């Protein structure tokens, strides 16, 4: 009687299985949430920096950051597994975006009118923060583009981690090794946070940095989490 109640309670506590449509939509929602949250956080950090950390630079700080990352991209990203001529593809996307967001909307004309105000006028601060917002948005788009181009790195890390984990699992299975459900479940829970945390950190940095400094260690940790997850999977399927 007690066992039947326990089984019923376990079935009630089990999460419902997601279908073929719900799973991709869930991932799409997580990606959109991560991108929007990272953009908002990067804007808040830049605004706080203008107010407290680099008030003398103003919007020039974000402008220099954009130019630095564009220069790095032009010099180093010449080939990609996903597309031909990444620099040309980036320009084909950034120029229409600039045209639509800042020219067609009259944003730049509005900023030009603000420049005629005295330097101590409060509208002068609006100009500084508005320019910084524009530069941060363009830098954010550039970093998202870099993340898309480096996505094969995480796919490779996942494949290597999965292969290594399955091999170690078979060795443990036939060698009567010790298995730990505790390690497996914690490794499984860390895979997705490691992936999205990489995006949040890289997209929100208030300074320019070589993407390899962020992405290579993150891909290593991502692959390590996957190999631990597959390596500690239950002994018999």
TISE-706616 format. One record per residue (C-alpha): residue number from 1; residue in three letters; x, y, z. Coordinates in Angstrom, 2 decimals. Each point is the difference from the previous one (the first is absolute). Example, Ala and Ser with C-alpha at 12.3 -4.5 7.8 and 13.67 -1.06 7.14 Angstrom:
residues 2
<mardo num="1" residuo="ala" c1="12.30" c2="-4.50" c3="7.80"/>
<mardo num="2" residuo="ser" c1="1.37" c2="3.44" c3="-0.66"/>
//
This chain:
residues 237
<mardo num="1" residuo="unk" c1="0.00" c2="0.00" c3="0.00"/>
<mardo num="2" residuo="unk" c1="2.82" c2="2.34" c3="0.96"/>
<mardo num="3" residuo="unk" c1="1.94" c2="-0.92" c3="-3.16"/>
<mardo num="4" residuo="unk" c1="-2.99" c2="0.81" c3="-2.21"/>
<mardo num="5" residuo="unk" c1="-0.37" c2="3.42" c3="1.62"/>
<mardo num="6" residuo="unk" c1="3.71" c2="0.64" c3="-0.43"/>
<mardo num="7" residuo="unk" c1="-0.14" c2="-0.94" c3="-3.67"/>
<mardo num="8" residuo="unk" c1="-3.03" c2="2.22" c3="-0.53"/>
<mardo num="9" residuo="unk" c1="1.79" c2="2.91" c3="1.66"/>
<mardo num="10" residuo="unk" c1="3.09" c2="-0.53" c3="-2.15"/>
<mardo num="11" residuo="unk" c1="-2.09" c2="-0.01" c3="-3.17"/>
<mardo num="12" residuo="unk" c1="-1.70" c2="3.22" c3="1.09"/>
<mardo num="13" residuo="unk" c1="3.35" c2="1.68" c3="0.67"/>
<mardo num="14" residuo="unk" c1="1.47" c2="-1.00" c3="-3.35"/>
<mardo num="15" residuo="unk" c1="0.32" c2="2.81" c3="-2.51"/>
<mardo num="16" residuo="unk" c1="-2.14" c2="-0.43" c3="-3.10"/>
<mardo num="17" residuo="unk" c1="1.88" c2="-0.99" c3="-3.12"/>
<mardo num="18" residuo="unk" c1="0.32" c2="2.70" c3="-2.61"/>
<mardo num="19" residuo="unk" c1="-0.99" c2="-0.65" c3="-3.57"/>
<mardo num="20" residuo="unk" c1="1.84" c2="0.61" c3="-3.24"/>
<mardo num="21" residuo="unk" c1="-1.33" c2="3.55" c3="-0.20"/>
<mardo num="22" residuo="unk" c1="0.24" c2="0.99" c3="3.67"/>
<mardo num="23" residuo="unk" c1="3.71" c2="-0.82" c3="0.29"/>
<mardo num="24" residuo="unk" c1="1.21" c2="2.24" c3="-2.87"/>
<mardo num="25" residuo="unk" c1="-2.33" c2="2.77" c3="1.18"/>
<mardo num="26" residuo="unk" c1="1.43" c2="-0.33" c3="3.51"/>
<mardo num="27" residuo="unk" c1="3.55" c2="0.34" c3="-1.33"/>
<mardo num="28" residuo="unk" c1="-1.03" c2="2.94" c3="-2.17"/>
<mardo num="29" residuo="unk" c1="-1.53" c2="1.70" c3="3.02"/>
<mardo num="30" residuo="unk" c1="3.17" c2="-0.55" c3="2.05"/>
<mardo num="31" residuo="unk" c1="2.16" c2="1.43" c3="-2.80"/>
<mardo num="32" residuo="unk" c1="-2.22" c2="3.07" c3="-0.41"/>
<mardo num="33" residuo="unk" c1="-0.09" c2="0.56" c3="3.75"/>
<mardo num="34" residuo="unk" c1="3.79" c2="-0.30" c3="0.21"/>
<mardo num="35" residuo="unk" c1="0.54" c2="2.46" c3="-2.85"/>
<mardo num="36" residuo="unk" c1="-2.47" c2="2.58" c3="1.31"/>
<mardo num="37" residuo="unk" c1="1.34" c2="-0.30" c3="3.55"/>
<mardo num="38" residuo="unk" c1="3.61" c2="0.30" c3="-1.16"/>
<mardo num="39" residuo="unk" c1="-0.77" c2="3.09" c3="-2.09"/>
<mardo num="40" residuo="unk" c1="-1.82" c2="1.65" c3="2.89"/>
<mardo num="41" residuo="unk" c1="2.82" c2="-0.84" c3="2.43"/>
<mardo num="42" residuo="unk" c1="2.69" c2="1.31" c3="-2.38"/>
<mardo num="43" residuo="unk" c1="-1.93" c2="3.27" c3="-0.39"/>
<mardo num="44" residuo="unk" c1="-0.36" c2="0.37" c3="3.77"/>
<mardo num="45" residuo="unk" c1="3.72" c2="-0.65" c3="0.51"/>
<mardo num="46" residuo="unk" c1="0.94" c2="2.55" c3="-2.67"/>
<mardo num="47" residuo="unk" c1="-2.34" c2="2.64" c3="1.44"/>
<mardo num="48" residuo="unk" c1="1.38" c2="-0.62" c3="3.49"/>
<mardo num="49" residuo="unk" c1="3.53" c2="0.26" c3="-1.37"/>
<mardo num="50" residuo="unk" c1="-0.75" c2="3.36" c3="-1.61"/>
<mardo num="51" residuo="unk" c1="-1.46" c2="1.24" c3="3.26"/>
<mardo num="52" residuo="unk" c1="2.67" c2="-1.29" c3="2.40"/>
<mardo num="53" residuo="unk" c1="3.00" c2="-1.76" c3="-1.63"/>
<mardo num="54" residuo="unk" c1="0.90" c2="1.86" c3="-3.20"/>
<mardo num="55" residuo="unk" c1="-2.00" c2="3.27" c3="0.06"/>
<mardo num="56" residuo="unk" c1="2.72" c2="1.82" c3="-1.94"/>
<mardo num="57" residuo="unk" c1="-0.24" c2="-2.37" c3="-2.96"/>
<mardo num="58" residuo="unk" c1="-3.77" c2="0.00" c3="-0.28"/>
<mardo num="59" residuo="unk" c1="-1.29" c2="-1.74" c3="-3.12"/>
<mardo num="60" residuo="unk" c1="3.55" c2="-0.19" c3="-1.39"/>
<mardo num="61" residuo="unk" c1="0.62" c2="-3.03" c3="2.22"/>
<mardo num="62" residuo="unk" c1="-2.62" c2="-2.11" c3="-1.78"/>
<mardo num="63" residuo="unk" c1="1.08" c2="1.45" c3="-3.36"/>
<mardo num="64" residuo="unk" c1="3.60" c2="-1.11" c3="0.56"/>
<mardo num="65" residuo="unk" c1="-1.21" c2="-3.42" c3="1.13"/>
<mardo num="66" residuo="unk" c1="-2.01" c2="-0.42" c3="-3.21"/>
<mardo num="67" residuo="unk" c1="2.93" c2="1.07" c3="-2.20"/>
<mardo num="68" residuo="unk" c1="2.40" c2="-2.31" c3="1.84"/>
<mardo num="69" residuo="unk" c1="-2.22" c2="-3.04" c3="-0.46"/>
<mardo num="70" residuo="unk" c1="-0.71" c2="0.85" c3="-3.63"/>
<mardo num="71" residuo="unk" c1="3.75" c2="0.25" c3="-0.62"/>
<mardo num="72" residuo="unk" c1="0.62" c2="-3.33" c3="1.70"/>
<mardo num="73" residuo="unk" c1="-2.76" c2="-1.63" c3="-2.02"/>
<mardo num="74" residuo="unk" c1="1.33" c2="1.36" c3="-3.31"/>
<mardo num="75" residuo="unk" c1="3.53" c2="-1.22" c3="0.72"/>
<mardo num="76" residuo="unk" c1="-0.70" c2="-3.43" c3="1.47"/>
<mardo num="77" residuo="unk" c1="-3.35" c2="-1.30" c3="-1.27"/>
<mardo num="78" residuo="unk" c1="0.69" c2="-0.62" c3="-3.68"/>
<mardo num="79" residuo="unk" c1="-1.52" c2="-3.49" c3="-0.34"/>
<mardo num="80" residuo="unk" c1="-2.85" c2="-1.90" c3="1.59"/>
<mardo num="81" residuo="unk" c1="-1.63" c2="-3.41" c3="-0.20"/>
<mardo num="82" residuo="unk" c1="-3.43" c2="1.62" c3="-0.14"/>
<mardo num="83" residuo="unk" c1="0.42" c2="2.62" c3="-2.74"/>
<mardo num="84" residuo="unk" c1="2.33" c2="1.44" c3="-2.60"/>
<mardo num="85" residuo="unk" c1="1.66" c2="3.35" c3="0.68"/>
<mardo num="86" residuo="unk" c1="-1.31" c2="0.71" c3="3.53"/>
<mardo num="87" residuo="unk" c1="1.10" c2="3.64" c3="-0.12"/>
<mardo num="88" residuo="unk" c1="-2.10" c2="0.66" c3="-3.08"/>
<mardo num="89" residuo="unk" c1="-2.99" c2="-1.71" c3="1.61"/>
<mardo num="90" residuo="unk" c1="0.45" c2="2.09" c3="3.14"/>
<mardo num="91" residuo="unk" c1="0.13" c2="3.24" c3="-1.99"/>
<mardo num="92" residuo="unk" c1="-3.08" c2="-1.06" c3="-1.96"/>
<mardo num="93" residuo="unk" c1="-1.85" c2="-0.32" c3="3.31"/>
<mardo num="94" residuo="unk" c1="1.39" c2="2.97" c3="1.96"/>
<mardo num="95" residuo="unk" c1="-0.46" c2="2.64" c3="-2.69"/>
<mardo num="96" residuo="unk" c1="-3.76" c2="-0.60" c3="-0.48"/>
<mardo num="97" residuo="unk" c1="-0.38" c2="-0.21" c3="3.78"/>
<mardo num="98" residuo="unk" c1="1.72" c2="3.37" c3="0.41"/>
<mardo num="99" residuo="unk" c1="-2.12" c2="1.45" c3="-2.80"/>
<mardo num="100" residuo="unk" c1="-3.25" c2="-1.26" c3="1.49"/>
<mardo num="101" residuo="unk" c1="0.65" c2="0.72" c3="3.69"/>
<mardo num="102" residuo="unk" c1="1.83" c2="3.32" c3="-0.13"/>
<mardo num="103" residuo="unk" c1="-0.54" c2="1.65" c3="-3.40"/>
<mardo num="104" residuo="unk" c1="-3.52" c2="-0.89" c3="-1.07"/>
<mardo num="105" residuo="unk" c1="-1.35" c2="0.67" c3="3.48"/>
<mardo num="106" residuo="unk" c1="1.59" c2="3.47" c3="0.12"/>
<mardo num="107" residuo="unk" c1="2.02" c2="-0.94" c3="3.09"/>
<mardo num="108" residuo="unk" c1="3.25" c2="1.56" c3="-1.27"/>
<mardo num="109" residuo="unk" c1="-1.76" c2="3.20" c3="-1.07"/>
<mardo num="110" residuo="unk" c1="-1.48" c2="0.27" c3="3.47"/>
<mardo num="111" residuo="unk" c1="3.46" c2="-0.45" c3="1.55"/>
<mardo num="112" residuo="unk" c1="1.42" c2="2.68" c3="-2.31"/>
<mardo num="113" residuo="unk" c1="-2.57" c2="2.43" c3="1.37"/>
<mardo num="114" residuo="unk" c1="1.06" c2="-0.81" c3="3.56"/>
<mardo num="115" residuo="unk" c1="3.62" c2="0.95" c3="-0.74"/>
<mardo num="116" residuo="unk" c1="-1.02" c2="3.65" c3="-0.22"/>
<mardo num="117" residuo="unk" c1="-1.04" c2="-0.03" c3="3.65"/>
<mardo num="118" residuo="unk" c1="2.43" c2="1.30" c3="2.67"/>
<mardo num="119" residuo="unk" c1="2.33" c2="-2.61" c3="1.49"/>
<mardo num="120" residuo="unk" c1="-1.61" c2="0.39" c3="3.42"/>
<mardo num="121" residuo="unk" c1="-3.52" c2="-0.50" c3="-1.36"/>
<mardo num="122" residuo="unk" c1="-1.71" c2="-3.23" c3="1.01"/>
<mardo num="123" residuo="unk" c1="-0.69" c2="-0.81" c3="-3.66"/>
<mardo num="124" residuo="unk" c1="3.75" c2="-0.27" c3="-0.51"/>
<mardo num="125" residuo="unk" c1="-0.07" c2="-3.03" c3="2.30"/>
<mardo num="126" residuo="unk" c1="-2.81" c2="-1.46" c3="-2.07"/>
<mardo num="127" residuo="unk" c1="2.23" c2="0.24" c3="-3.07"/>
<mardo num="128" residuo="unk" c1="2.88" c2="-1.79" c3="1.75"/>
<mardo num="129" residuo="unk" c1="-2.14" c2="-2.85" c3="1.29"/>
<mardo num="130" residuo="unk" c1="-1.85" c2="-0.33" c3="-3.31"/>
<mardo num="131" residuo="unk" c1="3.23" c2="-0.27" c3="-1.99"/>
<mardo num="132" residuo="unk" c1="1.34" c2="-2.55" c3="2.48"/>
<mardo num="133" residuo="unk" c1="-3.20" c2="-2.01" c3="-0.41"/>
<mardo num="134" residuo="unk" c1="0.41" c2="-0.02" c3="-3.78"/>
<mardo num="135" residuo="unk" c1="3.61" c2="-1.17" c3="0.20"/>
<mardo num="136" residuo="unk" c1="-0.82" c2="-2.68" c3="2.57"/>
<mardo num="137" residuo="unk" c1="-2.79" c2="-1.37" c3="-2.21"/>
<mardo num="138" residuo="unk" c1="2.39" c2="-0.28" c3="-2.95"/>
<mardo num="139" residuo="unk" c1="2.67" c2="-1.62" c3="2.19"/>
<mardo num="140" residuo="unk" c1="-2.61" c2="-2.43" c3="1.29"/>
<mardo num="141" residuo="unk" c1="-1.01" c2="-0.97" c3="-3.55"/>
<mardo num="142" residuo="unk" c1="3.66" c2="-0.53" c3="-0.90"/>
<mardo num="143" residuo="unk" c1="0.54" c2="-2.26" c3="3.01"/>
<mardo num="144" residuo="unk" c1="-3.11" c2="-2.03" c3="-0.79"/>
<mardo num="145" residuo="unk" c1="1.36" c2="-0.44" c3="-3.53"/>
<mardo num="146" residuo="unk" c1="3.30" c2="-1.24" c3="1.45"/>
<mardo num="147" residuo="unk" c1="-1.86" c2="-2.45" c3="2.25"/>
<mardo num="148" residuo="unk" c1="-1.84" c2="-1.40" c3="-3.01"/>
<mardo num="149" residuo="unk" c1="3.27" c2="-0.45" c3="-1.89"/>
<mardo num="150" residuo="unk" c1="1.60" c2="-1.80" c3="2.96"/>
<mardo num="151" residuo="unk" c1="-2.95" c2="-2.33" c3="0.58"/>
<mardo num="152" residuo="unk" c1="1.86" c2="-2.90" c3="-1.73"/>
<mardo num="153" residuo="unk" c1="2.52" c2="0.22" c3="2.85"/>
<mardo num="154" residuo="unk" c1="-2.69" c2="-0.93" c3="2.53"/>
<mardo num="155" residuo="unk" c1="-1.38" c2="-2.69" c3="-2.32"/>
<mardo num="156" residuo="unk" c1="3.48" c2="-1.52" c3="-0.22"/>
<mardo num="157" residuo="unk" c1="0.44" c2="0.22" c3="3.78"/>
<mardo num="158" residuo="unk" c1="-3.36" c2="-1.73" c3="0.48"/>
<mardo num="159" residuo="unk" c1="0.88" c2="-2.81" c3="-2.45"/>
<mardo num="160" residuo="unk" c1="3.41" c2="-0.59" c3="1.58"/>
<mardo num="161" residuo="unk" c1="-1.49" c2="0.07" c3="3.49"/>
<mardo num="162" residuo="unk" c1="-2.79" c2="-2.40" c3="-0.98"/>
<mardo num="163" residuo="unk" c1="2.42" c2="-2.44" c3="-1.66"/>
<mardo num="164" residuo="unk" c1="2.43" c2="0.06" c3="2.91"/>
<mardo num="165" residuo="unk" c1="-2.81" c2="-0.38" c3="2.52"/>
<mardo num="166" residuo="unk" c1="-1.56" c2="-2.99" c3="-1.79"/>
<mardo num="167" residuo="unk" c1="3.39" c2="-1.72" c3="-0.22"/>
<mardo num="168" residuo="unk" c1="0.62" c2="0.49" c3="3.71"/>
<mardo num="169" residuo="unk" c1="-3.54" c2="-1.18" c3="0.72"/>
<mardo num="170" residuo="unk" c1="0.55" c2="-3.26" c3="-1.91"/>
<mardo num="171" residuo="unk" c1="3.33" c2="-0.53" c3="1.75"/>
<mardo num="172" residuo="unk" c1="-1.72" c2="0.47" c3="3.36"/>
<mardo num="173" residuo="unk" c1="-2.89" c2="-2.24" c3="-1.03"/>
<mardo num="174" residuo="unk" c1="2.15" c2="-2.96" c3="-0.99"/>
<mardo num="175" residuo="unk" c1="2.52" c2="0.61" c3="2.76"/>
<mardo num="176" residuo="unk" c1="-2.57" c2="0.06" c3="2.82"/>
<mardo num="177" residuo="unk" c1="0.91" c2="3.58" c3="0.82"/>
<mardo num="178" residuo="unk" c1="-1.77" c2="2.30" c3="2.43"/>
<mardo num="179" residuo="unk" c1="-2.81" c2="2.20" c3="-1.30"/>
<mardo num="180" residuo="unk" c1="-1.41" c2="3.12" c3="1.63"/>
<mardo num="181" residuo="unk" c1="-3.44" c2="1.32" c3="-0.75"/>
<mardo num="182" residuo="unk" c1="0.85" c2="3.10" c3="2.05"/>
<mardo num="183" residuo="unk" c1="2.85" c2="0.97" c3="-2.34"/>
<mardo num="184" residuo="unk" c1="-2.07" c2="-0.79" c3="-3.09"/>
<mardo num="185" residuo="unk" c1="-2.95" c2="2.18" c3="0.96"/>
<mardo num="186" residuo="unk" c1="2.18" c2="2.96" c3="1.01"/>
<mardo num="187" residuo="unk" c1="2.04" c2="-0.24" c3="-3.19"/>
<mardo num="188" residuo="unk" c1="-3.20" c2="-0.17" c3="-2.04"/>
<mardo num="189" residuo="unk" c1="-1.37" c2="3.12" c3="1.69"/>
<mardo num="190" residuo="unk" c1="3.21" c2="1.95" c3="-0.67"/>
<mardo num="191" residuo="unk" c1="0.10" c2="-0.51" c3="-3.79"/>
<mardo num="192" residuo="unk" c1="-2.61" c2="2.59" c3="-1.01"/>
<mardo num="193" residuo="unk" c1="1.04" c2="2.64" c3="2.60"/>
<mardo num="194" residuo="unk" c1="3.63" c2="-0.21" c3="-1.16"/>
<mardo num="195" residuo="unk" c1="-1.09" c2="0.57" c3="-3.60"/>
<mardo num="196" residuo="unk" c1="-2.25" c2="2.98" c3="0.69"/>
<mardo num="197" residuo="unk" c1="2.27" c2="1.50" c3="2.66"/>
<mardo num="198" residuo="unk" c1="2.71" c2="0.26" c3="-2.66"/>
<mardo num="199" residuo="unk" c1="-2.35" c2="2.07" c3="-2.16"/>
<mardo num="200" residuo="unk" c1="-0.98" c2="2.27" c3="2.89"/>
<mardo num="201" residuo="unk" c1="3.59" c2="0.68" c3="1.07"/>
<mardo num="202" residuo="unk" c1="1.34" c2="0.63" c3="-3.49"/>
<mardo num="203" residuo="unk" c1="-2.93" c2="2.14" c3="-1.17"/>
<mardo num="204" residuo="unk" c1="-0.01" c2="2.12" c3="3.16"/>
<mardo num="205" residuo="unk" c1="3.70" c2="0.81" c3="0.35"/>
<mardo num="206" residuo="unk" c1="0.53" c2="3.79" c3="0.21"/>
<mardo num="207" residuo="unk" c1="3.40" c2="-0.23" c3="-1.68"/>
<mardo num="208" residuo="unk" c1="1.50" c2="-1.60" c3="-3.10"/>
<mardo num="209" residuo="unk" c1="1.55" c2="-3.42" c3="0.37"/>
<mardo num="210" residuo="unk" c1="1.18" c2="-2.69" c3="-2.35"/>
<mardo num="211" residuo="unk" c1="-2.96" c2="-2.42" c3="-0.30"/>
<mardo num="212" residuo="unk" c1="2.37" c2="-2.95" c3="0.38"/>
<mardo num="213" residuo="unk" c1="0.69" c2="1.06" c3="3.59"/>
<mardo num="214" residuo="unk" c1="-3.67" c2="-0.62" c3="0.83"/>
<mardo num="215" residuo="unk" c1="-1.10" c2="-2.64" c3="-2.51"/>
<mardo num="216" residuo="unk" c1="2.88" c2="-2.51" c3="0.19"/>
<mardo num="217" residuo="unk" c1="-0.18" c2="-0.56" c3="3.80"/>
<mardo num="218" residuo="unk" c1="-3.80" c2="-0.07" c3="-0.23"/>
<mardo num="219" residuo="unk" c1="0.08" c2="-2.63" c3="-2.75"/>
<mardo num="220" residuo="unk" c1="2.42" c2="-2.04" c3="2.14"/>
<mardo num="221" residuo="unk" c1="-2.31" c2="0.17" c3="3.03"/>
<mardo num="222" residuo="unk" c1="-3.00" c2="-0.75" c3="-2.23"/>
<mardo num="223" residuo="unk" c1="1.68" c2="-3.12" c3="-1.42"/>
<mardo num="224" residuo="unk" c1="1.15" c2="-1.04" c3="3.48"/>
<mardo num="225" residuo="unk" c1="-3.56" c2="0.20" c3="1.33"/>
<mardo num="226" residuo="unk" c1="-1.24" c2="-2.15" c3="-2.88"/>
<mardo num="227" residuo="unk" c1="2.70" c2="-2.63" c3="0.41"/>
<mardo num="228" residuo="unk" c1="-0.74" c2="-0.23" c3="3.73"/>
<mardo num="229" residuo="unk" c1="-3.72" c2="-0.27" c3="-0.72"/>
<mardo num="230" residuo="unk" c1="0.41" c2="-2.83" c3="-2.52"/>
<mardo num="231" residuo="unk" c1="2.80" c2="-1.67" c3="1.96"/>
<mardo num="232" residuo="unk" c1="-2.07" c2="-0.25" c3="3.19"/>
<mardo num="233" residuo="unk" c1="-3.18" c2="-1.10" c3="-1.76"/>
<mardo num="234" residuo="unk" c1="-1.67" c2="-3.05" c3="1.53"/>
<mardo num="235" residuo="unk" c1="1.83" c2="-3.27" c3="-0.56"/>
<mardo num="236" residuo="unk" c1="-2.76" c2="-1.79" c3="-1.89"/>
<mardo num="237" residuo="unk" c1="-2.47" c2="1.48" c3="-2.47"/>
//
